[in-house]
Amino acid sequence: MNIHSWNVNGLRAIMGKGFLDYIEEYNPDILCIQETKLQEGNLTEETRNIKDYYSYFSHAEKKGYSGVATYTKIKPISVKQGIGIEEFDNEGRILITEFETFTLLNIYFPNGQKDEERLNYKLKFYDAILDYCNSEVDKGKKLLICGDYNTAHKEIDIKNAKANEKTSGFLPIERAWIDKFIENGYTDVFRSLHKEEIKYSWWSYRFKARERNTGWRIDYHFVSNNMMDNVEGADILNEVYGSDHCPIRVKLSF
């Protein structure tokens, strides 16, 4: 089973940039999309109905902002928008699909760059996700938590580490949360399989960053440790364009 995750920076926009060709070529079993920037009222036939896929959406109350979508060939047992905390759920950042063998969390984590208030919101969001995940694992669930985490974890995950030490997305307090996530029993799948490989998943639109590969790895597949035996591979699809992010992929077997 191949599960992809991609921050598309606008679902309607990427439809005109080879999105359906990408799906046809890579044929993911499940595709998690972040930053759809859509509301229910402006979902088009094209975005709602992709051949062979069930589609599920969580939208932000604010127009043209945030939003996640999950396209899956396997019909889920249940679908949940959010984790029951209004201040997070009304930004359309979380979509949870439960399958027979595991539960998938498709998450667009907040960006903390705007100001201190948003940084605090981001850190509260992180802790709420960790609490939710721990409660599900305590019930015996296997979890795959994928999406745009908006934080590069280690120096290997960012091109210019020193220059960004005081930038949200690479602040010590943000990176420490990923340490805490791992300490609580979750694994960064790509890094566990590719310990020394330098690959990025996001590049600024400025300064020819992608051309120069001046990037950040901020998109992840994490699994609860009770699911690592089901992991067969992981990759970052740098060759796929259309957004300031590229897709990431994990291969599972059950």
C-alpha positions in Angstrom: 0.0 0.0 0.0 1.4 3.4 -1.1 0.3 6.4 0.9 1.3 9.9 -0.3 1.1 13.3 1.4 1.4 16.6 -0.4 0.9 20.3 0.6 -0.4 21.5 -2.8 -0.8 25.2 -1.8 -4.2 25.4 -3.4 -6.1 22.4 -4.8 -7.8 24.2 -7.6 -4.5 25.9 -8.6 -2.6 22.6 -8.8 -5.3 21.0 -11.0 -3.9 23.1 -13.8 -0.3 22.0 -13.1 -0.4 18.3 -13.8 -2.0 17.0 -10.6 -4.1 14.4 -12.3 -1.1 13.3 -14.4 0.8 12.8 -11.1 -2.0 10.7 -9.7 -2.1 8.6 -12.8 1.7 8.1 -12.9 2.3 7.3 -9.2 -1.1 5.7 -8.5 -1.2 6.2 -4.7 -3.6 4.0 -2.8 -4.2 7.0 -0.5 -3.4 10.6 -1.0 -3.4 13.1 1.8 -3.6 16.8 0.6 -2.9 19.8 2.8 -3.7 23.5 2.1 -6.6 22.9 -0.2 -7.8 26.5 0.3 -11.3 25.5 -0.5 -14.8 25.7 1.1 -17.6 23.2 0.6 -19.4 25.6 -1.8 -16.5 25.9 -4.2 -15.5 22.2 -4.5 -15.7 21.4 -8.2 -16.6 18.1 -9.8 -12.9 17.8 -10.7 -11.7 18.2 -7.1 -14.5 16.1 -5.6 -14.6 13.2 -8.0 -11.2 11.7 -8.9 -11.6 8.4 -10.7 -11.3 5.3 -8.5 -11.0 7.4 -5.3 -13.3 8.2 -2.4 -12.8 11.8 -1.3 -13.1 13.5 2.1 -12.5 17.1 3.1 -12.1 19.3 6.1 -12.4 23.0 5.4 -11.4 26.1 7.4 -14.1 28.6 8.4 -11.9 31.3 6.9 -12.2 31.5 3.1 -9.2 30.5 0.9 -7.2 29.2 3.9 -5.8 25.9 5.2 -8.0 22.8 4.6 -7.1 19.2 4.0 -8.4 16.4 1.8 -7.9 12.7 1.7 -8.4 10.6 -1.5 -8.5 6.9 -0.9 -9.1 3.8 -3.0 -10.0 1.9 0.1 -13.2 2.9 1.8 -12.6 3.9 5.4 -14.6 2.5 8.3 -15.0 6.0 9.7 -14.1 9.6 8.9 -13.7 12.4 11.4 -13.0 16.1 10.9 -10.8 17.3 13.7 -10.1 16.1 17.3 -13.0 17.8 19.1 -11.2 21.1 20.0 -12.9 24.0 18.4 -10.0 26.4 18.1 -8.1 23.8 16.0 -11.0 22.2 14.2 -12.4 25.4 12.8 -9.2 25.9 10.8 -9.8 22.7 8.8 -6.4 21.2 9.6 -7.2 17.6 10.6 -8.9 14.7 8.8 -8.9 11.3 10.4 -9.8 8.2 8.4 -10.0 4.8 10.1 -9.2 1.6 8.2 -9.3 -2.0 9.2 -5.6 -2.2 10.0 -4.6 1.3 10.9 -5.8 4.9 11.5 -4.6 7.7 9.2 -4.3 11.3 10.4 -3.9 13.8 7.6 -2.7 17.1 9.3 -1.7 20.5 8.2 0.1 21.8 11.2 0.1 25.6 11.8 2.8 27.9 10.7 4.2 29.9 13.6 6.0 32.6 11.6 3.3 35.4 11.8 3.8 36.4 15.4 4.2 35.0 19.0 0.4 34.4 19.2 0.5 32.0 16.2 3.7 30.3 17.5 1.9 29.6 20.8 -1.1 28.4 18.9 1.2 26.1 16.9 2.7 24.6 20.1 -0.7 24.1 21.7 -1.8 22.4 18.5 1.2 20.1 18.6 0.5 19.1 22.2 -3.2 18.5 21.4 -2.2 16.2 18.6 0.2 14.3 20.8 -2.5 13.8 23.5 -5.0 12.6 20.9 -2.5 10.2 19.3 -1.4 8.8 22.7 -5.1 8.1 23.6 -5.6 6.2 20.4 -2.4 4.1 20.8 -3.6 3.3 24.3 -6.7 1.8 22.8 -4.4 -0.5 20.7 -4.6 1.5 17.5 -1.8 1.7 14.9 -1.4 5.3 13.7 0.1 6.9 10.6 0.3 10.7 11.1 1.2 12.4 7.9 1.3 16.0 6.5 3.0 19.3 6.6 4.4 19.6 10.2 5.9 23.1 9.4 9.1 22.3 11.4 12.4 20.9 10.2 13.7 18.6 12.9 17.5 18.4 12.6 20.2 20.3 10.8 20.2 17.6 8.1 16.6 18.6 7.4 17.4 22.2 6.4 19.9 23.7 4.0 20.9 26.8 6.0 20.6 25.7 9.7 22.6 28.4 11.3 20.8 31.2 9.4 17.4 29.9 10.5 18.0 29.2 14.2 15.7 32.1 15.1 13.1 31.4 12.4 9.8 29.7 13.1 10.0 26.3 11.6 13.4 25.7 13.1 13.2 27.2 16.5 14.6 25.1 19.4 11.1 24.9 21.0 9.5 23.6 17.8 12.2 21.1 17.2 12.0 20.0 20.9 8.4 19.0 20.3 9.4 16.6 17.5 11.9 15.1 20.0 9.0 14.8 22.5 6.8 13.1 19.8 9.5 10.6 19.1 10.1 10.0 22.9 6.4 9.2 23.2 6.6 6.3 20.8 6.4 7.6 17.2 8.9 7.2 14.3 9.9 9.6 11.5 9.7 6.9 8.8 11.9 8.6 6.1 14.7 9.4 8.6 14.6 6.0 10.2 15.2 4.4 6.8 17.5 7.1 5.3 19.6 8.2 8.2 22.1 10.3 6.3 20.2 11.2 3.1 19.7 14.9 2.5 16.3 15.5 0.9 13.9 18.4 1.2 10.2 18.7 0.8 9.7 22.5 0.7 11.4 25.4 -1.0 10.6 29.1 -0.9 9.3 30.6 -4.1 12.0 33.3 -3.8 15.7 33.3 -4.7 15.4 30.3 -7.1 15.4 28.2 -3.9 14.2 25.0 -5.6 16.6 25.3 -8.5 19.4 25.7 -5.9 17.9 23.1 -3.6 17.8 25.5 -0.7 15.1 23.6 1.1 13.6 22.3 4.3 12.2 18.9 5.1 9.0 19.8 6.9 6.6 17.1 5.5 6.6 13.8 7.3 5.1 10.4 7.7 5.3 9.4 11.4 4.0 6.1 12.6 3.3 4.8 16.1 6.0 2.4 17.0 3.6 -0.5 17.0 3.3 0.0 13.2 7.0 0.1 12.2 6.8 -3.6 11.3 4.3 -2.7 8.6 6.7 -0.1 6.9 8.4 -1.2 3.7 9.8 2.1 2.4 9.6 5.8 2.3 10.7 8.5 -0.2 10.5 12.2 -1.0 9.4 12.8 -4.6 11.6 15.8 -5.5 10.9 15.3 -9.2 7.2 16.2 -8.8 6.4 20.0 -9.3 3.3 22.1 -9.0 3.6 23.5 -5.5 6.3 24.9 -3.2 6.2 21.5 -1.6 6.7 18.1 -3.2 4.9 14.9 -2.3 6.2 12.3 0.1 5.5 8.6 0.0 5.4 5.7 2.4 4.9 2.0 1.5 3.2 -0.3 4.0 2.3 -3.9 4.0 -0.4 -5.7 6.2 
